[in-house]
Amino acid sequence: MMTPEQVGDAFSGNIVFGTGGLRGIMGLGVNRINRYTIERVTHGLVKTILSQDNPRSVCVSYDTRENSEEYAHLVCELLSAYGIDAHIFGKPMPTPVLSFAIRFLKLGWGVAITASHNPQEYNGYKVYDSKGVQLTDQMAIEVTNAIETVGFFKPVPEGLRLPIGVISPMLEASYSDYIVSYAKRNSLSNSFSMVYSALHGAGANVIPAVLEDIGFSPILTQQNPDSSFGGLKTPNPEEPDVYADAISVAERTGAKLLCATDPDCDRVGVMVKTERGFRLLNGNQIGALLIDFLAQTRGISPGDTVVTTVVSGFLGELVAISYGLEFKRLLTGFKYIGEYAERLPENKRFFFGYEESYGFLAGDGVRDKDAVIATALIAQMADMYDQKGMTLLDRWEELSLQHGFCLEELRSAVATTERQKKIMDRLRGGTIIDGLVRIEDYLPGVDGLPPSDLIKLYFDDGGWAAIRPSGTEPKIKLYTGAFARDHDTAKNRLLKLTDMLTVMFGIL
């Protein structure tokens, strides 16, 4: 039974297809994810497809969430009714496999039914272009405008229904072969043990086999598909709580590394065994470590480029530059990294991309964050250092002693649109903050990037902060970073800066 407040919210206005696609709570109402809102968005997507020059063919994937498979088939049925060639996976499949399928099969579009790492009551709808890149701003606006011309309960045309194709297992095999070929078969110890948790998501259908193909024997947990994700509050590998089951398994088996992927398997988190128990690495640490690992093991050519976001930490940049890699920062959202990689000129090559929120990509087979290839590389990297008597944390500390300790924190608070605007307006109003030396306001656009409601602050001790409203949740986010030559100084600077800004702008 819905409360009056819930009814009001459910019918407060049509759920919006934004630059991150569609994402929301499932349920009754025009502001909820249900078959009727999925139908409306698909009618709008159809109008866009029919107006473009890309092939009129679409690949559709889905994760293990409640209703995901049903919504995916609904999308295919509507596409086929308009004479659009629709293809669907026969089981829950990682989002990066969708990106690969679009590129490999030379399709025009892709749709992923997923809410990524959101809680179980959410679902969503992401759209990809012919390069396997999630739609960036201009095309997302075109889809949004097309959706706005469509009402609910629009009739489906009769008589033009095409058969719906099921993606062949050979495509899945080609994707796995690509990962194995990229990762190669580095010298393995044959004794390194790791635990892999799919958090009851789509990763279970790909990652275990890939790890075995490159020489590992992963200990598996939370592999069964479960729309409630085993009761987890949120299946987000950034959250330490999701590793409780994997830690229990690791303690019984003596495993030294834990990897966990979110339901659509585009993000991966890592825990490392230390003398004080398992410690969670953050996305900035993993990104810096992977840049270092790939530079050591794959070599570097002129024009090789690392791409990240304006809210990612600085250690990855320092490591990349030390190896002679080119380095580029873009707006938050991996779609910008995928688009940038696709548009690199011939004299440059995409080397690696990452986000602080556990999104990583290597190679040219996919143009979205890919937890499959990232998990394979992380396992190889951990094994390489284990053979040297080291952990990933030991190597991170070596890099930090070499380049400086770069520490970061993310805080967020639930905030209405009005409150978000008030905070951002106050920042733009010229707030005086001790030690502040420079402000970057991304709303007009910075360094050729599209306009974004984000402000970045730089401080005289090497610290920085970024504040922005979330694009997918009613939250305001505060990113902070500190720099020092020793860990304790960096930690103290980070805590002081984060607490100061949290209180100053009411981000609690």
N, C-alpha and C positions, 0 to 999 in steps of 0.2 A: 504494500500500500504506500503510495507516494504522499509525502507531506505537502501542504500548500506551497511551501518554499520550493520543494523539488519540482512540483508541477509548474510553478512560475518560471523556474530556470529552464526546464525542459522545453517550454514554449516561448521563451524570451526572444527568440529570433533564430533565423536559419543558421545551422552550423556552417562555419566558414571554411572554404577551401583556400588555404593561404600558401605562402611560399614554402612551407614545410609539408604541403598536402593537407589531408584531412585527418584529424585525430580528436577523439572525444569519448565520453562515457557511452556505453551501449544502453539503450532503453527506449521508451516511448517518448516521442516528441520531435519537433523540427530542429531542436538543438542537441540531438543525440545521434549516435550511430545506430542505424537500424536499416532494414532492407529498403525502406523508402528513401532515406537520405543517400544510401549507396546507389540506388537507381537514378536519383536526380543527378548526382555527380557524374555517373557514367553517361547519361544522356548529354551532359555538357561536354564531357571528354569526346564523345562521338562527334559532336558538332566541330570540335577543334580538329580532330583527326581528318575529317572530311574536307576541312578547309586548308590542310597543309599538303606539302609535296612529299613528305615521308611515306614509306610503304604503309598500306592500310592493313597492318598486321600487328598483333599485340600478344605478348607473353604475360601470363598472370601467375603470380605466386601467392602463397599464404603461409602463415605460421600456425602455431598450435593453440591459439586463443579460441575461446568460445565464438562460434559463428564464422570464424575466418574462412573455413572451407566453403560454407554455404554462400558467403558473400562473394568469394572468388568465382564460384560457378555462376552466380547471378550476373556478375560482370561479363563473363564469357557469353552467356545467353543473350544479353542485350547487344553486345558487340556483333555477334553472329547475325542477329536479326537485322542489323543495318548493313550486312554484307562485308563486315570487317573480319578478317581471318584471325580467329582467337585460338590461342594455345595455352594449356594449363598443365602445371605439374601434377603428377599423380599422388603426391604426398607433401607434407609440409617441407618447405625448402628454404635454405638461407637466402636472404635478399641478394647477397653478392652473386649467387648462382643465377638469379634473374638477370642481373646486369651482364653476366657472361653470356647467357643464352641470347639476349638481344643482339649482342655483338657477333657471336658465333654464327647465329642463324640469319643475321642481317635483317632483323625485324625492325619495324618502325617505332614501336612503343612498348612500354612495360607498365604493369600495375602490380603493386605489392599490397596485399591486405595484411596489415600488421600495425601494432601500436608500439613496436620496438620494445623498450624496457619499461613502459608504463605499467601501472597495476592492472590486475586481471579484469577489472570492470571496463577497461578501455579497449578500443580497437581503432583502426585507421586505414588510410588509403593513400598510397604514394604513387606518383606517376613518373615514368622514365622516358627519355627520348631515345632516338635511334642509335646513339653512342653509348647507351647504358648509363647515362648520367641522370640523376633525379632532376626534374625540371627546375631551372633557375628562374630568376624573377620575371623576365618578360613573357616567357611561355606560360609560367604559372598564372600570370595576370590574364593572359588570353583564355586559359581554361576557366578561371574564375568568372570572367565576363560572360563566357558561354553558359556556364552553370546558372548565372543570374537570369538568363532568358528562359530558363526551364522551370515549369511549375511541378508540383508533386503530382503523382499518379498520371504522368504522361503516358499515353498509349504506346505500345510497342508495335512497330510495323509488322505486317503479316506477309508471308510468301517469299521472303528473301533470306531465310535462315540458312547459314552455312554450317557444315559440320564443325564441331569443336575438336581441335587436335589435342592429344595428350603428349607432352614432351617425352621423348624417348629416353630410356635409361642410358643410351649411348651419349647423350648430351651431358648427363651427370658424370659419366666416365671421362669425357673429354675435359670437363672442368677439373676433376681430380687429377688427371694426367698433367694438366697445365700446372697445378700447384706443385705436384711432385717434381716436375721438370724444373720449375723455378727454384724450389728449395734445394734440389740436388740431393745427393746422398753424402753429406759430410761424414767424417769419421765419428761414429757413435761409440759410446763406452759399452753398450749392451747391458749396462747395469743401472743406468739412470732411470728412476721411477717417477712417474707423474700421475696426478689425478686430473681427469677431465670431467667437468660437469656441464651438461647442456641446459641446466635449469629447466628441464622438461620442455625445451624448445626444439626448433628445427635443426640446430647444430648436430643433434644425435644422428641425423641421416647422412652426414658427410664427414665430420671431423674424425671420428674414431678410425674410419678406413684410411683417411689421408695420413694420420699419424702412423698407422701400421705400415703403410706403403713407404714411408721415409725411414722406417726402422725402429719405431718405438712400440712398446706394448703398454698403452695407457690403461690405467685403472679407471673404470667408468662408474659414474654415479649420476642419478637424476636424469636418466636417458629417456624414460617413458614419456610420451606426450601427455600433458596434463594442463587443461585450460586454467586451473587454479594455481599452477606452478608450485605444487606441493605445499600450498598454504603460505608461501612467501608474501610479505606485504607488498613488495615490488621486486620483479625479477631483474634487478639492475646490478651488473657486476661491479659497479662503483661502490655499492653498499657492502660493508663487511659482513652483515648478517647473512647474506646469501651463501656464504662459504661454510656455514656450520656443518652441513652434511659432508662436504668435501674434506674439511679438516678432520672430522671423525674417521673417515675412510683413510686419510693419509696417516693419521696417528697409528692406526691398526696395521698399516702396510709398510710404513717407513718411507713413504713418498716424500720427495724434496720440493716439488713444484705443484701448484694447483692452478688450473686455468678454468674459467667459467665464461660462457657466452650467453647473451641475452636471447629472448625467444626467436627473433628473426636472424640471429647469428651474424650481426654486423659489428658488434662490439665484444671485446674480450678483456677480462680482468685477470690479474695475476697475483698469487700469493707465493711467498718464498719462505722456506723453512730456515729459521735461524736458531741460535742457541736459546733465544727467549721466546720461541714459538713461531707461528706463522705470521708474516707481516705482509700487508697489502701494498703493492706498488700503485702509484697513481699514473694517470695517462701521460703526464709529462716525463716521468722517469722512464716508462716503457718506450716512449717515442725516442728519447735521447739514446737509450740503450740499443734500440734497433738501428738507428742511424749509424752508430758506432760499429755494430755487428756487421751490417751490410757493407760498410766501407772496408772493413777488415777482410771479409770473406768473398766479396764479389768484385772488388776493385772499382775504380772511379775513372770516368772518361770526361773530357772537357764538355761543359754544358749540362752535366748531371745536376738535377734540381730537386731540392727538398721543399715541400709545400706544407704549411700549417696555417693556423688561424691567429687573429690578433689577440685572442685571449689565452693562447698557449704560452707556457713558460719559456725561459730563455736558454736553458741548458742545451736543448736540442739545436738551437741556432748556433751556439758557441761550438758545439761538437761538429756540426756540419761545416761551418766556415773553417775550422781547423784542418779538415780533410780537403779543403778546396772545393767543396760543393756549393752550388748556388742556392740561395735561400729566399723564399717568398712567403709573405703573410697575406691571408685573405680574410674575408668576413667569416663568422661562425656559420657552420653548415657544410657538411662534407661535399655537397653538390658543387660548391665553388671549387673545391680541390679537384674533383673529377672533371669539371669543365676546363679548368686551367691545364690539367694534364693532357686533355684531349686537344687543346689548342696550342700546345708548345710548338714553336717553329722547328724545322728539321735539324737545326744546329744545336738543339737542346733535347734532353731526354728526361722523362719523369723517373726519378730515383726512388722517392719515398714520400708518403703523405701521412699526416697524423693530426688528430685533435686531442685536446686534453681530456675529453670525455670518452676515452677508450676506443676511438676509431682509428684504424691503421690500414694502410694500403701499400703494397709493393707490386711491381710488375705491371704489365699492360693488358692483362686479360679482362680486368674489371675496372669500372669507373665509379665505384662507390666503396665505402669502407668495407673491409673484408676480414671477418674474424677467423675465417678458415686459414687463409695464408698467414695471418698474423700468429695464430696458435702454432702452426707448423714452425715458423721462424723462432718464436719464443722458446719452444721446446728445444730446438737445435742450439740456440744461444745458451740456454741454461745448462744443457749437457756439455757444451764446449767449456764453459767456465767451471763446471763441476769436475771435469777432468784435470783442471788446474788447481783444484782445491778451493774454489771460490764459488760464491753465490752471485746472483744478479745484483743484489744489494752491495756486495763487495765491489763489483765493477762500477756501479753507480757512484760509490764513494770515491773510487779512483778518478773517475771523470770529474767529480766535483772538486777534488783536491787540485786537479789540473786546471780547471776552468773557473772555479768559484762555485759556492753552494747557492743554487737557485731553488728556493722553496716557494710553494704556492698553496693557496687555499681558495675554496669556493663556498660561499654562503648564499642561501636564497631564502626568500620569504614569500608566502602567499600574499598577493597584492592585487587589488582591483585595478582596472585600467586607469581610473582617476588617481589612485595613489601612485601608480607607476609614473604617470605624467607629472605629478607633483615633484617626485624625486628627481626626475630627469630635468625638469624646468629649473629646479633649485641648483643643480650642477651647472646648467647653462647660464645661470644668473650671475656667475662670477664668484662663487663661494671661495673664501680664503682658507687654505689648509696649510699647516706648517710643513715646510720642506718642498712644497709643490713647485716644480720648475716648468712644466709644460702640460697643456691640455690638448687632446685631439678629440674633436667632435665629428663623428662619422655621419651625422645626419645630412650634411651637405655633400658628403663623399670625400674620401681621403685617398691620395695616391692612385686615383683612377678607379677606386672601388665603388660599387653601387651605394647609394645612400642607405644608412642603417641607423636605427635608434640606439646608438652605443657611444659612450664617452670613455676615453682612456686617459688616465692621469699618470704622470711620471714625476718621481721624487729625486731629490739631490743625493740620496744614499744608494741609488740604483734600484729602489723599489718602484712598483707600478701597481695600478689598479684599473679595472674595467667594470663598468656598470651598464647593464642592459636589461630591458624586459625580455622574458622568455618568449620564444616564438611559438611554443607548443603548449604552454601551461600558464595559468594566471599567477605568475611569479615574477619577482624582480631578482636579478642575479648580481652578486658582487664577487668578482675575481680579484685576488690580490697576489702579489709576488714580491719577494725580497731577495737581495743579493748580498753576499759577504764572503770573505775568504775562509771563514770557519763556520761550522754548522751552528753552533750555539748563538753566535751573533746574528746569523741569518734567521734563525728561529725566533729570537726575541724581536727582531725588526718586523718579521711577518705578523707576529701576534699583536704587537703595538699598532701597526698600520691597520690590520683587519678590524681590531676592536674599535679604533678611532672612527673609521668610516662607517662601521656598523651602527654605532651610536649616533654619529652625526647625521646620517640619512635614514635612521629608523629601520634598518634592514635587520630584523631580528628573527 
